[in-house]
Amino acid sequence: MLTTYSQFLIYTFLIYGKFALSVLLKPTHPRNVFHERGTLVKRENDYLLPRLQRPRSISLQTKSHHSQKNQILTARAFEEPSHGHRQNHKTLSIVNGPVSSTPNTLIPRATTSYTQYTGDGTTAAGWPDQSAWSTFEDLWSANAPLMLCSQFSQPDNSPSETASIKSAISSVSVSTGVDNRFILAVIMQESSGCVRAPTTNGGVRNPGLMQDHDGKGTCNDAGVVQDPCPDNEIELMVQEGTGGTDAGDGLEQCLSKAQSDDVSRFYKAARIYNSGSIDPSGDLGAGGATHCYASDIANRLLGYTGRSECTLD
């Protein structure tokens, strides 16, 4: 027979031994691990929230083609559950300028609808800021297939002639400091990029791709058509339309005459290039010549390639 004292010891051992055994055998989780809906998710730092509440930071980077200034905007969004798999942080770049080959890079989309702009060309008047313009490569890709000559009853550009236009724009843009997108927009407005666009004369002789002020570069003048159009002739057309001629201003001089430091100088310069002056009211849709000219250029810079829907003319 067990004594009362022995029974007490056995009873005590059973009670406390069971408790100690349960502690020793209790499963534990590694450091920096927490439960989430039955899954184990390793902590990345001591301040992570459960996945359904953890904010994801998305960096949106805009880059001005001229100023080269970067602006970083941060948007915060809650990650959706991914069945226990980690979602990666992503950085998305929106770039105005040369197309980047970096994955997850976004660029402004070309506009598919026409917007009629009136007023003085400022953003306050509703005109698009330069940061909204499409990249040169995007504009080129959209417009190069449209560089046709059928409207002039001439042979269409050959691939090498079209490539020479692009090369000339790049070269002249560097030498004059005029935005290559602006040069391309004016070429498309004046001649649809046809290297054999005829010389016109409404009191002033306007030859070539940019219908410049009495220049020498042309592949269709007085019934003389050059096919193929030589590379040096194509570059001369772009040079005279952008840098000016002995007889008149090009885009470079028109930009200077615009006397503005904001984006309106491009729209004002376009109007000056078309008509020689801006209406005293300051409205780029008023005055002589083509009232829709500046509005058309603005739309082209945004990537619009359709028929003008301006009603000012």
SULVEN-V999311 format. One record per residue. N is the residue number from 1. RES is the residue in one letter. PSI is psi in whole degrees, 0 to 359 (999 if undefined). BURIAL is b if it has 9 or more other C-alpha atoms within 8 Angstrom, else e. Layout:
n->{N | N}
res->{RES | RES}
psi->{PSI | PSI}
burial->{BURIAL | BURIAL}
This chain:
n->{1 | 2 | 3 | 4 | 5 | 6 | 7 | 8 | 9 | 10 | 11 | 12 | 13 | 14 | 15 | 16 | 17 | 18 | 19 | 20 | 21 | 22 | 23 | 24 | 25 | 26 | 27 | 28 | 29 | 30 | 31 | 32 | 33 | 34 | 35 | 36 | 37 | 38 | 39 | 40 | 41 | 42 | 43 | 44 | 45 | 46 | 47 | 48 | 49 | 50 | 51 | 52 | 53 | 54 | 55 | 56 | 57 | 58 | 59 | 60 | 61 | 62 | 63 | 64 | 65 | 66 | 67 | 68 | 69 | 70 | 71 | 72 | 73 | 74 | 75 | 76 | 77 | 78 | 79 | 80 | 81 | 82 | 83 | 84 | 85 | 86 | 87 | 88 | 89 | 90 | 91 | 92 | 93 | 94 | 95 | 96 | 97 | 98 | 99 | 100 | 101 | 102 | 103 | 104 | 105 | 106 | 107 | 108 | 109 | 110 | 111 | 112 | 113 | 114 | 115 | 116 | 117 | 118 | 119 | 120 | 121 | 122 | 123 | 124 | 125 | 126 | 127 | 128 | 129 | 130 | 131 | 132 | 133 | 134 | 135 | 136 | 137 | 138 | 139 | 140 | 141 | 142 | 143 | 144 | 145 | 146 | 147 | 148 | 149 | 150 | 151 | 152 | 153 | 154 | 155 | 156 | 157 | 158 | 159 | 160 | 161 | 162 | 163 | 164 | 165 | 166 | 167 | 168 | 169 | 170 | 171 | 172 | 173 | 174 | 175 | 176 | 177 | 178 | 179 | 180 | 181 | 182 | 183 | 184 | 185 | 186 | 187 | 188 | 189 | 190 | 191 | 192 | 193 | 194 | 195 | 196 | 197 | 198 | 199 | 200 | 201 | 202 | 203 | 204 | 205 | 206 | 207 | 208 | 209 | 210 | 211 | 212 | 213 | 214 | 215 | 216 | 217 | 218 | 219 | 220 | 221 | 222 | 223 | 224 | 225 | 226 | 227 | 228 | 229 | 230 | 231 | 232 | 233 | 234 | 235 | 236 | 237 | 238 | 239 | 240 | 241 | 242 | 243 | 244 | 245 | 246 | 247 | 248 | 249 | 250 | 251 | 252 | 253 | 254 | 255 | 256 | 257 | 258 | 259 | 260 | 261 | 262 | 263 | 264 | 265 | 266 | 267 | 268 | 269 | 270 | 271 | 272 | 273 | 274 | 275 | 276 | 277 | 278 | 279 | 280 | 281 | 282 | 283 | 284 | 285 | 286 | 287 | 288 | 289 | 290 | 291 | 292 | 293 | 294 | 295 | 296 | 297 | 298 | 299 | 300 | 301 | 302 | 303 | 304 | 305 | 306 | 307 | 308 | 309 | 310 | 311 | 312 | 313}
res->{M | L | T | T | Y | S | Q | F | L | I | Y | T | F | L | I | Y | G | K | F | A | L | S | V | L | L | K | P | T | H | P | R | N | V | F | H | E | R | G | T | L | V | K | R | E | N | D | Y | L | L | P | R | L | Q | R | P | R | S | I | S | L | Q | T | K | S | H | H | S | Q | K | N | Q | I | L | T | A | R | A | F | E | E | P | S | H | G | H | R | Q | N | H | K | T | L | S | I | V | N | G | P | V | S | S | T | P | N | T | L | I | P | R | A | T | T | S | Y | T | Q | Y | T | G | D | G | T | T | A | A | G | W | P | D | Q | S | A | W | S | T | F | E | D | L | W | S | A | N | A | P | L | M | L | C | S | Q | F | S | Q | P | D | N | S | P | S | E | T | A | S | I | K | S | A | I | S | S | V | S | V | S | T | G | V | D | N | R | F | I | L | A | V | I | M | Q | E | S | S | G | C | V | R | A | P | T | T | N | G | G | V | R | N | P | G | L | M | Q | D | H | D | G | K | G | T | C | N | D | A | G | V | V | Q | D | P | C | P | D | N | E | I | E | L | M | V | Q | E | G | T | G | G | T | D | A | G | D | G | L | E | Q | C | L | S | K | A | Q | S | D | D | V | S | R | F | Y | K | A | A | R | I | Y | N | S | G | S | I | D | P | S | G | D | L | G | A | G | G | A | T | H | C | Y | A | S | D | I | A | N | R | L | L | G | Y | T | G | R | S | E | C | T | L | D}
psi->{136 | 142 | 165 | 323 | 319 | 317 | 321 | 317 | 317 | 315 | 315 | 316 | 317 | 318 | 304 | 330 | 319 | 321 | 315 | 320 | 322 | 325 | 315 | 325 | 359 | 129 | 144 | 159 | 152 | 162 | 146 | 36 | 138 | 160 | 144 | 110 | 46 | 2 | 159 | 125 | 121 | 135 | 141 | 335 | 179 | 355 | 13 | 141 | 164 | 152 | 321 | 343 | 357 | 121 | 141 | 131 | 123 | 121 | 124 | 117 | 124 | 143 | 116 | 137 | 328 | 308 | 338 | 22 | 137 | 139 | 126 | 121 | 137 | 125 | 141 | 132 | 153 | 134 | 142 | 155 | 146 | 38 | 43 | 354 | 143 | 142 | 141 | 147 | 135 | 143 | 122 | 129 | 130 | 118 | 126 | 110 | 202 | 142 | 131 | 147 | 5 | 133 | 151 | 25 | 129 | 149 | 156 | 136 | 143 | 141 | 144 | 1 | 152 | 137 | 125 | 121 | 138 | 165 | 202 | 8 | 2 | 160 | 331 | 332 | 4 | 3 | 149 | 139 | 157 | 331 | 343 | 349 | 151 | 162 | 159 | 316 | 322 | 317 | 319 | 314 | 324 | 327 | 332 | 318 | 345 | 2 | 79 | 161 | 5 | 330 | 342 | 8 | 42 | 159 | 139 | 161 | 143 | 161 | 323 | 326 | 318 | 319 | 327 | 328 | 314 | 316 | 318 | 318 | 314 | 316 | 313 | 326 | 319 | 316 | 332 | 340 | 10 | 133 | 127 | 332 | 323 | 318 | 313 | 318 | 319 | 321 | 314 | 325 | 322 | 322 | 2 | 20 | 15 | 120 | 344 | 30 | 134 | 154 | 130 | 163 | 103 | 38 | 333 | 133 | 126 | 100 | 162 | 190 | 326 | 8 | 51 | 180 | 93 | 46 | 178 | 336 | 122 | 153 | 16 | 93 | 128 | 39 | 357 | 114 | 132 | 122 | 109 | 161 | 121 | 150 | 318 | 332 | 319 | 315 | 323 | 321 | 315 | 321 | 315 | 324 | 330 | 312 | 354 | 170 | 178 | 336 | 340 | 176 | 151 | 190 | 323 | 314 | 324 | 323 | 322 | 320 | 341 | 333 | 47 | 150 | 350 | 187 | 341 | 340 | 329 | 317 | 324 | 318 | 322 | 317 | 321 | 319 | 324 | 315 | 349 | 347 | 172 | 140 | 142 | 335 | 342 | 351 | 120 | 351 | 2 | 173 | 201 | 187 | 222 | 108 | 332 | 359 | 306 | 321 | 320 | 317 | 317 | 317 | 322 | 321 | 336 | 352 | 5 | 133 | 6 | 187 | 142 | 134 | 17 | 140 | 15 | 338 | 999}
burial->{e | e | e | e | e | e | b | e | e | e | e | b | e | e | e | e | b | e | e | e | e | e | e | e | e | e | e | e | e | e | e | e | b | e | e | b | e | e | e | b | b | e | b | e | e | e | e | e | e | e | b | b | e | b | e | b | b | b | b | b | b | b | b | b | e | e | e | e | e | e | e | e | e | e | e | e | e | b | b | e | e | e | e | e | e | e | e | e | e | e | e | b | b | b | b | b | b | e | b | e | e | e | e | e | b | e | b | b | e | b | b | e | e | b | e | b | b | b | b | b | b | b | b | e | b | e | b | b | e | e | e | b | b | b | b | b | e | b | b | b | e | b | b | b | e | e | b | b | b | e | e | e | e | e | e | b | b | e | e | e | b | b | e | b | b | b | e | b | b | b | e | b | b | e | e | b | e | b | e | b | b | b | b | b | b | b | b | b | b | b | b | b | b | b | b | b | b | b | b | e | e | e | e | e | b | b | b | b | b | b | b | b | b | b | b | e | b | b | b | b | b | e | e | e | e | b | e | e | b | e | e | e | b | b | b | b | b | b | b | b | b | b | b | b | b | e | e | b | b | b | b | b | b | b | b | e | e | b | e | e | e | e | b | b | b | b | b | b | b | b | b | b | b | b | b | e | e | b | b | e | e | b | b | b | b | b | e | e | e | e | b | b | b | b | b | b | b | b | b | b | b | b | b | b | e | e | e | e | e | b | e | e | e}
